[in-house]
Amino acid sequence: MSLRHDEFRVIRETIATRGTVRMALVPAVVFAWAALVGGFLLFGTPHPLAVIVSLIVLMAGFEAVHALHVGIERIGRFLQVFYEGEPDGPQWESTAMRVGPGLPGSGVDPLFTLVFVAATLVNLVLTVVAQTTPAEAAVSLALHVAFIVRMVRARLAAARQRARDLEIFERLRAAATPHLDPPTV
């Protein structure tokens, strides 16, 4: 086996592993968050800081999912440009990119944004349950809204990432490919 073949295999395994971790991470984060919130509610009125602690769990989980997704996409575009540019090379990334989602709005949300937004809104309800002061409620609301804005921005950026990364890798490949001048007669 060639070094190029080994590199391709390892990179595809990296994509598969990160994809699996992302799929397992979301339920684990939601379960941890729900257990934390449930514990707060079970043992009495939660402290106002408990609302922030449970929000941090959601934020950390989302950022991990986002980082995994960005990495997977970037590696996929690398493979597409540097391995699928050959006539006999693999075609998985190019084919998958051409297929895309069928109907508008029917695509998969690789960041699980709706799950995280729903959990964030439920978490915001804890602000009321925690009997916060107006100042604490304002801080809690601001943090929750900031996180929702972050998720929306990340989702919008993720929607543009494939095309942007593909363009960048194509420029890099073009710059790395030696351009031979035609022979002069």
ChimeraX commands (.cxc) that place a marker at each C-alpha (Angstrom):
marker #1 position 0.00,0.00,0.00 radius 0.5
marker #1 position 1.13,3.48,-0.77 radius 0.5
marker #1 position 1.47,6.34,1.64 radius 0.5
marker #1 position -1.26,8.17,-0.29 radius 0.5
marker #1 position -3.66,5.24,0.12 radius 0.5
marker #1 position -2.87,4.98,3.84 radius 0.5
marker #1 position -3.40,8.72,4.29 radius 0.5
marker #1 position -6.77,8.53,2.53 radius 0.5
marker #1 position -7.87,5.59,4.69 radius 0.5
marker #1 position -6.84,7.31,7.93 radius 0.5
marker #1 position -8.58,10.54,6.93 radius 0.5
marker #1 position -11.81,8.69,6.10 radius 0.5
marker #1 position -11.57,6.89,9.46 radius 0.5
marker #1 position -11.16,10.29,11.15 radius 0.5
marker #1 position -14.34,11.54,9.50 radius 0.5
marker #1 position -16.22,8.40,10.57 radius 0.5
marker #1 position -14.97,8.61,14.15 radius 0.5
marker #1 position -15.79,12.29,14.53 radius 0.5
marker #1 position -19.23,11.73,13.03 radius 0.5
marker #1 position -19.93,8.92,15.47 radius 0.5
marker #1 position -18.69,10.98,18.43 radius 0.5
marker #1 position -20.95,13.85,17.38 radius 0.5
marker #1 position -23.99,11.55,17.17 radius 0.5
marker #1 position -23.26,10.10,20.62 radius 0.5
marker #1 position -22.37,13.44,22.17 radius 0.5
marker #1 position -25.74,15.11,21.59 radius 0.5
marker #1 position -27.85,12.62,23.58 radius 0.5
marker #1 position -25.14,12.52,26.28 radius 0.5
marker #1 position -25.18,16.31,26.63 radius 0.5
marker #1 position -28.98,16.49,26.65 radius 0.5
marker #1 position -29.12,13.69,29.22 radius 0.5
marker #1 position -26.50,15.39,31.44 radius 0.5
marker #1 position -28.34,18.71,31.15 radius 0.5
marker #1 position -31.72,17.10,31.92 radius 0.5
marker #1 position -30.27,15.23,34.90 radius 0.5
marker #1 position -28.78,18.45,36.23 radius 0.5
marker #1 position -32.01,20.39,35.77 radius 0.5
marker #1 position -34.02,17.51,37.23 radius 0.5
marker #1 position -31.69,17.41,40.24 radius 0.5
marker #1 position -32.09,21.14,40.78 radius 0.5
marker #1 position -35.87,20.84,40.68 radius 0.5
marker #1 position -35.99,17.65,42.74 radius 0.5
marker #1 position -34.05,19.13,45.63 radius 0.5
marker #1 position -36.00,22.35,45.90 radius 0.5
marker #1 position -36.00,25.74,44.28 radius 0.5
marker #1 position -32.82,26.01,42.22 radius 0.5
marker #1 position -30.35,28.75,43.00 radius 0.5
marker #1 position -30.13,31.41,40.26 radius 0.5
marker #1 position -26.58,30.22,39.50 radius 0.5
marker #1 position -27.95,26.74,38.81 radius 0.5
marker #1 position -29.66,28.16,35.73 radius 0.5
marker #1 position -26.31,29.40,34.46 radius 0.5
marker #1 position -24.55,26.12,35.28 radius 0.5
marker #1 position -27.10,24.12,33.30 radius 0.5
marker #1 position -26.80,26.63,30.42 radius 0.5
marker #1 position -23.03,26.15,30.42 radius 0.5
marker #1 position -23.55,22.41,29.97 radius 0.5
marker #1 position -25.64,23.11,26.87 radius 0.5
marker #1 position -23.14,25.65,25.58 radius 0.5
marker #1 position -20.19,23.30,26.01 radius 0.5
marker #1 position -22.07,20.49,24.28 radius 0.5
marker #1 position -23.06,22.67,21.35 radius 0.5
marker #1 position -19.53,24.02,20.91 radius 0.5
marker #1 position -18.14,20.47,20.88 radius 0.5
marker #1 position -20.71,19.38,18.28 radius 0.5
marker #1 position -19.95,22.49,16.23 radius 0.5
marker #1 position -16.18,21.90,16.36 radius 0.5
marker #1 position -16.62,18.27,15.31 radius 0.5
marker #1 position -18.86,19.28,12.42 radius 0.5
marker #1 position -16.51,22.00,11.16 radius 0.5
marker #1 position -13.59,19.58,11.28 radius 0.5
marker #1 position -15.49,16.84,9.45 radius 0.5
marker #1 position -16.56,19.22,6.70 radius 0.5
marker #1 position -13.08,20.67,6.28 radius 0.5
marker #1 position -11.50,17.23,6.05 radius 0.5
marker #1 position -14.17,16.18,3.55 radius 0.5
marker #1 position -13.37,19.12,1.29 radius 0.5
marker #1 position -9.66,18.32,1.56 radius 0.5
marker #1 position -10.36,14.79,0.37 radius 0.5
marker #1 position -12.61,16.08,-2.37 radius 0.5
marker #1 position -9.95,18.38,-3.80 radius 0.5
marker #1 position -6.74,16.46,-3.19 radius 0.5
marker #1 position -7.97,12.87,-3.71 radius 0.5
marker #1 position -11.00,13.07,-5.95 radius 0.5
marker #1 position -9.35,15.30,-8.51 radius 0.5
marker #1 position -7.80,12.21,-10.07 radius 0.5
marker #1 position -9.77,10.35,-12.77 radius 0.5
marker #1 position -9.47,7.01,-10.94 radius 0.5
marker #1 position -9.76,8.52,-7.44 radius 0.5
marker #1 position -12.62,8.03,-5.01 radius 0.5
marker #1 position -15.77,10.05,-5.61 radius 0.5
marker #1 position -17.63,9.90,-2.27 radius 0.5
marker #1 position -17.26,13.56,-1.25 radius 0.5
marker #1 position -18.04,14.95,-4.71 radius 0.5
marker #1 position -21.05,12.69,-5.10 radius 0.5
marker #1 position -22.38,13.47,-1.61 radius 0.5
marker #1 position -21.98,17.18,-2.22 radius 0.5
marker #1 position -23.91,17.00,-5.51 radius 0.5
marker #1 position -26.79,15.06,-3.94 radius 0.5
marker #1 position -27.43,17.55,-1.12 radius 0.5
marker #1 position -30.82,17.86,0.55 radius 0.5
marker #1 position -33.94,17.08,-1.48 radius 0.5
marker #1 position -36.70,19.49,-0.58 radius 0.5
marker #1 position -36.06,22.88,1.01 radius 0.5
marker #1 position -35.96,22.47,4.76 radius 0.5
marker #1 position -35.65,18.69,4.53 radius 0.5
marker #1 position -31.91,18.58,5.10 radius 0.5
marker #1 position -30.27,17.23,8.19 radius 0.5
marker #1 position -29.21,19.70,10.87 radius 0.5
marker #1 position -25.67,18.49,11.64 radius 0.5
marker #1 position -25.43,20.88,14.59 radius 0.5
marker #1 position -28.71,19.70,16.18 radius 0.5
marker #1 position -29.61,23.37,16.53 radius 0.5
marker #1 position -33.30,22.79,17.18 radius 0.5
marker #1 position -32.52,20.36,20.00 radius 0.5
marker #1 position -30.14,22.83,21.63 radius 0.5
marker #1 position -32.48,25.82,21.14 radius 0.5
marker #1 position -35.40,23.88,22.67 radius 0.5
marker #1 position -33.29,22.86,25.67 radius 0.5
marker #1 position -32.09,26.45,26.04 radius 0.5
marker #1 position -35.67,27.75,26.09 radius 0.5
marker #1 position -36.64,25.15,28.70 radius 0.5
marker #1 position -33.56,26.14,30.67 radius 0.5
marker #1 position -34.68,29.77,30.52 radius 0.5
marker #1 position -37.91,28.77,32.24 radius 0.5
marker #1 position -35.75,27.80,35.23 radius 0.5
marker #1 position -35.05,31.51,35.66 radius 0.5
marker #1 position -38.68,31.93,36.73 radius 0.5
marker #1 position -38.65,28.79,38.87 radius 0.5
marker #1 position -35.44,29.93,40.57 radius 0.5
marker #1 position -37.23,33.05,41.79 radius 0.5
marker #1 position -34.51,35.33,40.52 radius 0.5
marker #1 position -34.32,39.04,41.19 radius 0.5
marker #1 position -35.01,41.33,38.22 radius 0.5
marker #1 position -31.25,41.87,37.76 radius 0.5
marker #1 position -30.53,38.12,37.87 radius 0.5
marker #1 position -33.38,37.47,35.44 radius 0.5
marker #1 position -31.99,40.10,33.04 radius 0.5
marker #1 position -28.53,38.52,33.13 radius 0.5
marker #1 position -30.00,35.06,32.63 radius 0.5
marker #1 position -32.15,36.23,29.73 radius 0.5
marker #1 position -29.18,37.99,28.11 radius 0.5
marker #1 position -27.01,34.86,28.39 radius 0.5
marker #1 position -29.72,32.59,26.98 radius 0.5
marker #1 position -30.44,34.95,24.07 radius 0.5
marker #1 position -26.71,35.32,23.36 radius 0.5
marker #1 position -26.39,31.54,23.19 radius 0.5
marker #1 position -29.36,31.24,20.84 radius 0.5
marker #1 position -27.86,33.93,18.60 radius 0.5
marker #1 position -24.55,32.03,18.66 radius 0.5
marker #1 position -26.30,28.84,17.56 radius 0.5
marker #1 position -28.15,30.57,14.73 radius 0.5
marker #1 position -24.92,32.19,13.51 radius 0.5
marker #1 position -23.09,28.86,13.69 radius 0.5
marker #1 position -25.85,27.17,11.70 radius 0.5
marker #1 position -25.74,29.87,9.02 radius 0.5
marker #1 position -21.94,29.60,8.83 radius 0.5
marker #1 position -22.17,25.81,8.59 radius 0.5
marker #1 position -24.53,26.15,5.63 radius 0.5
marker #1 position -21.86,28.16,3.76 radius 0.5
marker #1 position -18.84,26.18,4.93 radius 0.5
marker #1 position -18.74,23.48,2.24 radius 0.5
marker #1 position -18.63,25.89,-0.67 radius 0.5
marker #1 position -16.16,28.19,1.10 radius 0.5
marker #1 position -13.79,25.37,2.10 radius 0.5
marker #1 position -14.02,23.81,-1.36 radius 0.5
marker #1 position -12.99,27.12,-2.93 radius 0.5
marker #1 position -10.08,27.56,-0.49 radius 0.5
marker #1 position -8.75,24.03,-1.07 radius 0.5
marker #1 position -9.08,24.41,-4.84 radius 0.5
marker #1 position -6.99,27.62,-4.67 radius 0.5
marker #1 position -4.42,25.85,-2.48 radius 0.5
marker #1 position -4.19,22.94,-4.91 radius 0.5
marker #1 position -3.85,25.28,-7.87 radius 0.5
marker #1 position -1.08,27.20,-6.09 radius 0.5
marker #1 position 0.75,23.97,-5.22 radius 0.5
marker #1 position 0.51,22.51,-8.72 radius 0.5
marker #1 position 3.55,23.50,-10.78 radius 0.5
marker #1 position 2.56,25.34,-13.91 radius 0.5
marker #1 position 4.77,24.38,-16.81 radius 0.5
marker #1 position 5.43,26.99,-19.44 radius 0.5
marker #1 position 5.02,25.71,-22.99 radius 0.5
marker #1 position 8.33,25.03,-24.69 radius 0.5
marker #1 position 9.60,27.83,-26.87 radius 0.5
marker #1 position 10.62,27.03,-30.41 radius 0.5
marker link #1:1,2 radius 0.2
marker link #1:2,3 radius 0.2
marker link #1:3,4 radius 0.2
marker link #1:4,5 radius 0.2
marker link #1:5,6 radius 0.2
marker link #1:6,7 radius 0.2
marker link #1:7,8 radius 0.2
marker link #1:8,9 radius 0.2
marker link #1:9,10 radius 0.2
marker link #1:10,11 radius 0.2
marker link #1:11,12 radius 0.2
marker link #1:12,13 radius 0.2
marker link #1:13,14 radius 0.2
marker link #1:14,15 radius 0.2
marker link #1:15,16 radius 0.2
marker link #1:16,17 radius 0.2
marker link #1:17,18 radius 0.2
marker link #1:18,19 radius 0.2
marker link #1:19,20 radius 0.2
marker link #1:20,21 radius 0.2
marker link #1:21,22 radius 0.2
marker link #1:22,23 radius 0.2
marker link #1:23,24 radius 0.2
marker link #1:24,25 radius 0.2
marker link #1:25,26 radius 0.2
marker link #1:26,27 radius 0.2
marker link #1:27,28 radius 0.2
marker link #1:28,29 radius 0.2
marker link #1:29,30 radius 0.2
marker link #1:30,31 radius 0.2
marker link #1:31,32 radius 0.2
marker link #1:32,33 radius 0.2
marker link #1:33,34 radius 0.2
marker link #1:34,35 radius 0.2
marker link #1:35,36 radius 0.2
marker link #1:36,37 radius 0.2
marker link #1:37,38 radius 0.2
marker link #1:38,39 radius 0.2
marker link #1:39,40 radius 0.2
marker link #1:40,41 radius 0.2
marker link #1:41,42 radius 0.2
marker link #1:42,43 radius 0.2
marker link #1:43,44 radius 0.2
marker link #1:44,45 radius 0.2
marker link #1:45,46 radius 0.2
marker link #1:46,47 radius 0.2
marker link #1:47,48 radius 0.2
marker link #1:48,49 radius 0.2
marker link #1:49,50 radius 0.2
marker link #1:50,51 radius 0.2
marker link #1:51,52 radius 0.2
marker link #1:52,53 radius 0.2
marker link #1:53,54 radius 0.2
marker link #1:54,55 radius 0.2
marker link #1:55,56 radius 0.2
marker link #1:56,57 radius 0.2
marker link #1:57,58 radius 0.2
marker link #1:58,59 radius 0.2
marker link #1:59,60 radius 0.2
marker link #1:60,61 radius 0.2
marker link #1:61,62 radius 0.2
marker link #1:62,63 radius 0.2
marker link #1:63,64 radius 0.2
marker link #1:64,65 radius 0.2
marker link #1:65,66 radius 0.2
marker link #1:66,67 radius 0.2
marker link #1:67,68 radius 0.2
marker link #1:68,69 radius 0.2
marker link #1:69,70 radius 0.2
marker link #1:70,71 radius 0.2
marker link #1:71,72 radius 0.2
marker link #1:72,73 radius 0.2
marker link #1:73,74 radius 0.2
marker link #1:74,75 radius 0.2
marker link #1:75,76 radius 0.2
marker link #1:76,77 radius 0.2
marker link #1:77,78 radius 0.2
marker link #1:78,79 radius 0.2
marker link #1:79,80 radius 0.2
marker link #1:80,81 radius 0.2
marker link #1:81,82 radius 0.2
marker link #1:82,83 radius 0.2
marker link #1:83,84 radius 0.2
marker link #1:84,85 radius 0.2
marker link #1:85,86 radius 0.2
marker link #1:86,87 radius 0.2
marker link #1:87,88 radius 0.2
marker link #1:88,89 radius 0.2
marker link #1:89,90 radius 0.2
marker link #1:90,91 radius 0.2
marker link #1:91,92 radius 0.2
marker link #1:92,93 radius 0.2
marker link #1:93,94 radius 0.2
marker link #1:94,95 radius 0.2
marker link #1:95,96 radius 0.2
marker link #1:96,97 radius 0.2
marker link #1:97,98 radius 0.2
marker link #1:98,99 radius 0.2
marker link #1:99,100 radius 0.2
marker link #1:100,101 radius 0.2
marker link #1:101,102 radius 0.2
marker link #1:102,103 radius 0.2
marker link #1:103,104 radius 0.2
marker link #1:104,105 radius 0.2
marker link #1:105,106 radius 0.2
marker link #1:106,107 radius 0.2
marker link #1:107,108 radius 0.2
marker link #1:108,109 radius 0.2
marker link #1:109,110 radius 0.2
marker link #1:110,111 radius 0.2
marker link #1:111,112 radius 0.2
marker link #1:112,113 radius 0.2
marker link #1:113,114 radius 0.2
marker link #1:114,115 radius 0.2
marker link #1:115,116 radius 0.2
marker link #1:116,117 radius 0.2
marker link #1:117,118 radius 0.2
marker link #1:118,119 radius 0.2
marker link #1:119,120 radius 0.2
marker link #1:120,121 radius 0.2
marker link #1:121,122 radius 0.2
marker link #1:122,123 radius 0.2
marker link #1:123,124 radius 0.2
marker link #1:124,125 radius 0.2
marker link #1:125,126 radius 0.2
marker link #1:126,127 radius 0.2
marker link #1:127,128 radius 0.2
marker link #1:128,129 radius 0.2
marker link #1:129,130 radius 0.2
marker link #1:130,131 radius 0.2
marker link #1:131,132 radius 0.2
marker link #1:132,133 radius 0.2
marker link #1:133,134 radius 0.2
marker link #1:134,135 radius 0.2
marker link #1:135,136 radius 0.2
marker link #1:136,137 radius 0.2
marker link #1:137,138 radius 0.2
marker link #1:138,139 radius 0.2
marker link #1:139,140 radius 0.2
marker link #1:140,141 radius 0.2
marker link #1:141,142 radius 0.2
marker link #1:142,143 radius 0.2
marker link #1:143,144 radius 0.2
marker link #1:144,145 radius 0.2
marker link #1:145,146 radius 0.2
marker link #1:146,147 radius 0.2
marker link #1:147,148 radius 0.2
marker link #1:148,149 radius 0.2
marker link #1:149,150 radius 0.2
marker link #1:150,151 radius 0.2
marker link #1:151,152 radius 0.2
marker link #1:152,153 radius 0.2
marker link #1:153,154 radius 0.2
marker link #1:154,155 radius 0.2
marker link #1:155,156 radius 0.2
marker link #1:156,157 radius 0.2
marker link #1:157,158 radius 0.2
marker link #1:158,159 radius 0.2
marker link #1:159,160 radius 0.2
marker link #1:160,161 radius 0.2
marker link #1:161,162 radius 0.2
marker link #1:162,163 radius 0.2
marker link #1:163,164 radius 0.2
marker link #1:164,165 radius 0.2
marker link #1:165,166 radius 0.2
marker link #1:166,167 radius 0.2
marker link #1:167,168 radius 0.2
marker link #1:168,169 radius 0.2
marker link #1:169,170 radius 0.2
marker link #1:170,171 radius 0.2
marker link #1:171,172 radius 0.2
marker link #1:172,173 radius 0.2
marker link #1:173,174 radius 0.2
marker link #1:174,175 radius 0.2
marker link #1:175,176 radius 0.2
marker link #1:176,177 radius 0.2
marker link #1:177,178 radius 0.2
marker link #1:178,179 radius 0.2
marker link #1:179,180 radius 0.2
marker link #1:180,181 radius 0.2
marker link #1:181,182 radius 0.2
marker link #1:182,183 radius 0.2
marker link #1:183,184 radius 0.2
marker link #1:184,185 radius 0.2
view
